Amino acid sequence: MAVLSVAICARDEERTLDAVAGEVLKLGISKEILIVDDGSKDRTYEIAQNLSRKNQQVRIFHHDSSRGKG
């Protein structure tokens, strides 16, 4: 069975992360969401943790400081 993997690169995205992940979670297909918190200074990591607790399809990778998207 195929699974769609969606990577969300996030840095200081507390205002949009929940909505973006929510749109992906609505898709009626097998999926996983990989949230990469790149050293956010706001509540992005906390929001990602809440999403992960509620949805086993959400995985989080956290950087203490920004490493850039590359």
Rosetta blueprint (number, residue, H / E / L):
1 M L
2 A L
3 V L
4 L E
5 S E
6 V E
7 A E
8 I E
9 C E
10 A E
11 R L
12 D L
13 E L
14 E L
15 R L
16 T L
17 L H
18 D H
19 A H
20 V H
21 A H
22 G H
23 E H
24 V H
25 L H
26 K L
27 L L
28 G L
29 I L
30 S L
31 K E
32 E E
33 I E
34 L E
35 I E
36 V E
37 D E
38 D E
39 G L
40 S L
41 K L
42 D L
43 R L
44 T H
45 Y H
46 E H
47 I H
48 A H
49 Q H
50 N H
51 L H
52 S H
53 R H
54 K H
55 N L
56 Q L
57 Q L
58 V E
59 R E
60 I E
61 F E
62 H E
63 H E
64 D L
65 S L
66 S L
67 R L
68 G L
69 K L
70 G L
